[in-house]
Amino acid sequence: MAAAVQRGSVRCRRPPYRLAYNTNGFAHHRLDDALGVLKRLGYRGVALTVDAAHLDPRVTSRRELGRVRRRLEALDLAAAVEAGARFLLDPWRKHQPTLLSRRGWRRRHEFVVACMETARRVGARVVSLWSGRPDPPLGVRVGMVRLAERCRRLAEEAAGRELELGFEPEPGMFVDRLGRYRELRDRVDHPAFGLTLDLGHVHCQGEGPLEDRIAEFAADLRHVHAEDMVRGVHEHLPFGRGEMDYGPIVRKLGEIDYRGLVAVELSRDSHRAVEAAREAIAFFRRLGGA
């Protein structure tokens, strides 16, 4: 049951989930500084994007990961790990190679496994990933068979580490919508394989109402991303600058007793990270969602 907290003269009840912030929105901060800022602002979790700025597996030692874990524990910040690096594997091509790649897919597989090791060592329970775009393009049937087989391998790796995978449908990628995720989930058919639900993506692609989708996929939810958006435009906006109504979303997440992270994702606002994070938590507090 959500804990009651006192804010001024109003007694509120915390939501069952933890409001978090994605470190891809703190790309110009040292990780330790970003964690301290988020704690002081009142966040209760952090989504750690493994990328050139933070926790690059090629240069991050086990000792450093242990230090990050102790820092998270001291700050009482729950964590998830995001395997969404843009140019870490290929400095010329965004998000390449992918799990759909004919030749380079093993590099992506190894990177996601490295993210699992990062998660295990910092005390996170969920690793979030996506399909990317096939390069070169390939047919839906072939792509789905290929992706499912490779995601099943990753699910087995995750289960062996007592972790779960949250798979994120993303506009423009091979798995872009919830229907395509459902097909992939059924093909993977593994208990460690679930859903990262990006609320803005659902709205952007007209798959709402969002509260209905949250209820429909409640059993699948491993991780949630939050931002504002407008229909038809895949641009992560600060809350209040798009057209999404978060009141019903917050209520529905409480009704299904979702206990994971709701991670604000505003990577394009890293130049104003502190202000953006402060605005976001104030927005959720007004809704009783933080």
N, C-alpha and C positions, 0 to 999 in steps of 0.2 A: 504494500500500500504506500502511496506517495506520502512523503513526510510533510507535516505542516510547518511553515516558516512564518516569521513575523517580518512584515515590511511596513515601517512607519506604524500607523494605527490600524492597518488592514491585515487580517490574518489570512494568509494564502496557503494553498496546498501545492507542493511541488509536483510537476508532472512525473510520470514513472520513468521517462527517458531522461538522458543527460544532454543538455544543450552543449554543443561543441563547436569548434572553429577549425577549418582546414588550413594547415600550414602553407598550402600553396597561395594563400592570401597574406602570408608574412614572408614572401620570398626575399625581402631585403633586410630581414632581421636574423640575427643568430638564433638558433633554435632555443637555447636556454633563455634568451631574452623574450622570445615570443611566448614561451610557456609562462613566464612570470607575468607578462602583460595580461594574458588570458585569465589567469587565476585572479589577478587584482580586479579585472572587470567583472568577474563573477561566473565565468564559464566553469563547467564541471567535467569537460572532456575536450579532447583534441584529436583531430584526424591528421595523422602524420603522413604527408606526401613524400615518399622516397624519391628524391630527385637530386639534381646537381647542387641545389642550395642546402639540402638537409639529408643526412643519413645515406648518402651515396654508398651502396654496398662495397664498391671498389676501394674506398678509402676510410670506411668507418670500422673501427676495431670492436671486438667483443667487449673490451674494457669500456669504450665509449658508450656502447649500448647499455651496459650495466649502469653507467652513470646516469643515462637518460631515464632508465627505469626507476632508479632511486629518486630522481627529481620528480617524476610523475607521481610516485607514491607520496613524497613529501607534500606535494601540492594537491593531492587527492584529485588528480585528473585521470579519468578513464581514457583509454586510447584505442583507436583503430588505425590500421595502416592502409594507405592508398597506393596502389601500384600504377599510378597514372602519369608517370614521368613523360615529358613531351619529347625531349631530344637526347635523353641520357644514353640510349642504345645506338642511335644514329644521329650525328650532329647535322645531317643534311635533310633528313626527312622526319617530319613530326609523327610521333607515335609508331614509328616503324623500327624493327619488324614487329608483326603481330602474331598471335596464335594461329592466324589463318595463312601466314606466309608459307610458301612452298619450301624455301630453303632456310630462312632465318628464324623460323618459329622456335627452334630450340633455345636461341638467345632470349627470346621473350619468356619461354618456360623457365629457364634458369633465373631470370630476373624476378619473376613472381615467386619462385621458391626462395630466393634471397630475401624478398619482402616478408615471406613467412618466417624466416629465421629472425629477421628484425622484429617482427611482431612477437614471436615467442620470447625473445630476450628482453623486450621492453614491457612485457606484460599485457599486450593487446590480445584480443580474442578473434578479431575479424580482419581479413584482408580483402580489400575491394579491388575489382578489376573490370575490364571491359573487353569487347572483341576487337576494336580497331577496324580499319578499313582494309579489305584484301587488296594486295598490290603484287601482281596484276589482278584485275577483277576476276571473279569466278561465280559460277551459278549458285543459286540459293541451296539446292539440294546437296551439292558437293560441299559447299561451305559449311552447311549445318552439320553434316556427318563429320567433317574434319574438325570443326570447332568442338563438337560434343566429345569426341574421343580425347582431345587434348585437355579439355576442361575436366574430364573424368580423371585423368592422370593427376591434375593439380588438386582435385578434391581428395584423392587418396593421399597425396602428400600432406594436405592440410589436416586431414583426419589423424594422420600419424603424429602430428604435432599438437593435437587437441585444439585445432583452430577451425574456423568456418570461413567460407568464401562468400562474399556478396558480389554478385554479378550485376553490373550497371548497364542497362540499355541507354544509348546515347545517340542523339540526332546525328545523322550522317555516317554512322558506323554500321557494320553488318547487322549487328543486333541493336536496332534503334528503338523498338517499341516493346511494350509489355507482351503483346501477342507473340512476338518472335522470342522473347525471353522464355515464355511458357513452353514453347516448343523445344527450346534448348534444354530447359530444366528437365522436361520429361525424357529427353534423350540421355542426358547425363545420369539422371536417376541415382543420386548419391546424397545421403543426409547432410554432408558437409557443404553442399552447394545450395546457395539461396540467393536472395535478391538485395542489391543496393538500389533503393528507390530514390531517384532524383526527382523531387517534387516539381521543379521548374521544367524538366524535360517532359513530364507528363502533360503539363499545361501547354507548353510550347507546341506540342504535336497534337493537341486537341483530344487527348485520351481521357479527360476527366468525365464526371466530377471527381476531384481528387479524393474526397472522403470515401467514395465508392471504391476506388482503386485500392486505397489503404485497407479497407475491409476485405476486399477480394483477395489480396495478397498478404494478409496478416500473418499467415503461417510461414510465409517465405521470407519475411523481413529480417535481414541481418544488419542493415545499415541504412541510414537515410541522409540525403543531401538536401539542403534548403537554400533558397535564394528567391528573388522575384524574377519574373519573365513576362513577356507578352507573347501572344500566340503567333506562331510562324517565324519567330526570330530567336535563334539559339544564342542568347546573350545573357549571362548571369548579371543580374542587376541588384543593387541594394534594395532592401525592403521599402515599399512605398513608391518605387520608381517604375514598377511594372503594373500588372493588373490582377495579381493573384490575391485571393481572399484567404488569409491564413487562420481566421477564427475557426471555421469548420475543420480545418486540417489539424490544428492543435487539439480540438475536442475529440476528434476521431482517434488520434494517436493515444490519447488518454483512455478512451473507451476500450480499445483493443489491448491495453496494458503493455504497450511497446516499451521495452526496457533497454534498448540499445542507445546508440548515439544519434542525435539529430545534428548534423555537422553543417554549419554555414559555409558555403563555398563561393568565395568572391575573389578568385585568383587575379582578376584584372584590377583589383583595388589594392594591390600590395603597396603602391606608392602612398596610400592613405590608410594603412592597415589598422592602426590604433583607432582612428576615427570610425572606420567601417565596422570594426568589431564592437565598438561602443554603441554605435547606432543599432546594430543587429540585436544585441542583447536587450537594449531598451525596448525595441519593437516586440520581442517575445515576452518581455515582462508585462507590457501593457495588455497582452492577450492571456496572461497567466500561464505562459508556456516556457518559463525559465525560473 
